[in-house]
Amino acid sequence: MIRHEIIALAAGFVFLAGCATGPDPSHQASGISRAVPESTSAYAEKPGWIAKKFMVVAANPLATDAGYRILKAGGSAVDAAIATQMVLTLVEPQSSGIGGGAFLMHFDGKSVSAFDGRETAPAAATEKLFQTADGKPMNFQDAVVGGRSVGVPGVLRMLELAHAQYGKLAWATLFAPAIRLAEDGFAISPRLAGLLKAELHLRKDPVAAAYFYAVNGEPLPVGHVLKNPELANVLREIAGGGADAFYKGRIAHDIAAKVRNHASNPGTLTVADVAAYQAKVRDPVCSDYKVWTVCGMPPPSSGGIAIAQMLGILENKNIASFAPKGGALDADAVHLFSEAGRLTYADRAHYVADTDFVPLPGNSLKPLIDKTYLAARAAEITNKSMGQARPGAPPAWTAVSGSDTSPDLPSTSHISIVDAQGHAVAMTTTIENAFGSRQMVRGFLLNNQLTDFSFNSADAAGPIANRVQGGKRPRSSMAPTLVFEKDNKNLVLAIGSPGGPAIINYIGKVLIGMMDWGLNVQQAINLPNFGSRNGPTELERGYVSEELIRQLKEKGHEVRTIDQTSGLHGIMRLTIQGQAMWFGGADPRREGIAQGD
């Protein structure tokens, strides 16, 4: 590994002086929860990493190393993603795992595919799932903890589908690193230990309590070697029998039983629901921004459309003129970015859901990312904040519908990988809230993904697109993203992040930082997080100046400073002395690293 110095970057990116950054309580605005999905942790500067052949970036060094070893053995980017995810199931259980779902963007050297491994609602679920007897939305935590919130896990079916198309090494080989770690044990990281200490509900599940806590009820400390023989057995079954071992055997039976037998908050998930799950390959959302093409995840994720909208709006504004100076954000840049976010999030809440159930305007991705439509939306931005934006009227949309104000608090992880062939994966993976539904079965945690649906099924304007329906996939904000040079289609960047609905702003920040302000991926990740989700303008607590806050308030912004625990992991292409290489960046707010040769 080579520590980066001043270098010439590909795609016209210019290396600027490094900007060091580091991390109010949650509040309600327009009915949307503003809590962060996972609490902040120690901020640790990351240097960025360079590799000549291949690279993987993930949220835990043990997971990164598993992916690296697969790449070194000649595996593909998809192979490495599988090995990395299996280790994350073990070492970062609060964020993702085989009990959850994922979206995977893949580049095979010629074209981009979007793999959908999002969870589905049980067939028996109705739009009243998260409503009290009088039709009012349940308290969020009352909905989360237990079986009610659990959707059919999708990540394994999706990874198996991707492996069938793009895998090089044998499926069983990819589980060996996680099986070995589960049997031998791993040292609990500071982040996991801190989250266990803060967690209020995990102890309520006897299985989880026995695994994560000491006999006296205290959370296991940093450095404690934790073994998980049950998970090792599960992974061994899946390695030998494929995803069917998970979806059609004893594991599926145990998942359904855990969900349905919860003492106070049971769900309706059945063995038949688990067996019926299907992963899907969808068309990506690709749009041009200046000299680049940006490709993201389509519905049921809102991430790809939202990023395309945000960039399409900002293309009509001169945000490139307001680059950070010495790492300090410019008030005009934050203003433009936040106003674009307001417009984007308004459309997201109104129009985007699982398109297998609810059509987009014009039954197509095109109306929402139409350049003329986005130019008209950009014209709504003035030198004063609009406060709260209303959804627009994209071409071909005539239906009446309501807007979703539901919480969206994924506890999530992101993996970026480029293999020796230059093929790439950007995969965002989640169990939703921290520690999911707080239900543990066979050594892994179950998701609470169904709480990503709207708790309300309609408002005064009509039915809400993201309402609960049996078999439906809840809308997500996850935004695994691939960026290419528009003219020659060379891969420039693979990027993604956890962070709930703020993911869209996190990714947008990195893209503007790189494409407009000339930062490399590590510098762009390091920038303070900022933006609006169509409520207050949110600034990362501890890393912005009082002067910036004052200037934004003069522009009419309601400003909130909050922890914004992004987990941005990216790989960009660069050129050093005429040779193409890969440069990886990992978020200093979490424990991730990059590794490659």
Beta strands, then each sheet from edge to edge (+ up, - down):
strand 1: 2-3
strand 2: 28-29
strand 3: 32-33
strand 4: 49-51
strand 5: 55-58
strand 6: 101-107
strand 7: 112-117
strand 8: 186-187
strand 9: 225-226
strand 10: 280-282
strand 11: 285-289
strand 12: 292-296
strand 13: 411-418
strand 14: 424-432
strand 15: 440-441
strand 16: 444-445
strand 17: 458-459
strand 18: 462-463
strand 19: 481-485
strand 20: 491-496
strand 21: 530-532
strand 22: 537-540
strand 23: 559-562
strand 24: 569-576
strand 25: 579-586
strand 26: 593-596
sheet 1: 1+ 4- 25+ 24- 20+ 19- 12+ 11-
sheet 2: 2+ 3-
sheet 3: 10+ 7- 6+ 14- 13+ 5- 26+
sheet 4: 8+ 9-
sheet 5: 15+ 16-
sheet 6: 17+ 18-
sheet 7: 21+ 22- 23-
end
